[in-house]
Amino acid sequence: MAKGVVAPDGAGAGGEVTAGPLLQMAAEFYKWRTVLFAVELDLFTGLLDEALGREEIRDRFGISERAVGDFLDALVAVGLLEREAGGAYRSAPLAARFLDSGQPAYLGRFLEQADERWGRLGEGLISGEPQNGARAGAGMFVRQHRSTREWRAYYGGMDALNGPSGAALVDAFDWGSVKRVTDAGGARGNLLARLVRAHPHLEATVFDLPAVRGVFDEHMAERELTGRVAFRGGDFFRDPLPESDVVVFGHVLHDWGVEERKRLARRAFEALSPGGYALVYDTMIDEGRRAAANPLLISLNMMLCTPGGGEYTAREGARWFLDAGFAEVTHRHLVADDTLLIARRGV
């Protein structure tokens, strides 16, 4: 290894341990804070329709002369701004898609809320309590999202985050022999919209809290799928799920504690026809709890925002469904950090 080059695991020339990985972590923190401040300024929305020069941005957004150049060019370097030949700046496609505060897919509020929660990580680690005011029970979602506008913003962000998993599920399971599918906790129907477009024979139903119905109807109309996906309101801890051949829990189990997960596995078993399947995808932790950092960090995030949530291993998840009566549970990688559990009910 060339002198001065740091290996990814922190080993330098001759096997010497270096500070490289720690310094890289610090650099990622600097990046996070820089992007978050641009979000707080709503900079990306302001640079959507027109490119502005450095001085115009300095004056409009109140950034100092000393800082504005490095600030803007750092955002260019991370792929969120583009700098034109004449020196003017405009939002890059990534920022235009997810950091335009006027769009349903806006992730800015999600980033700000994450920053607020993680700023109280110490309190959360000591108390074991969520740091966003969430209380136990399905009603925690209703309390946090009291209006259609708040539901719209929440699920717009969730769809942006969860979209790759839903897209992968379209081809990750044999839907040809399935007639009825229910997405439990399916929100505004983003997953089922993908499924019915790819597999038009499916009879698809979202089962979620009644308060979600407004944003579900909006989203189906926007996708030109009104009437193709049904909505049934209810609380899946109290109300039975619709009779189905497949029940999907997509990024749902990690919201709840172990006892609630066991109850949802039983709910799925009761709703499924003989030979039916429960499909579960979450950011699952590797069995040795050391191979991948992201699932463990996301589990800490769930601790900060839910009363009992957290990530889990595929083996743990399989046990809940086997105990509920399922005949067989297998698992496979789905996409990115997500794992798919496939639980089959006996015939």
Disulfide bonds with the S-S distance in Angstrom:
none
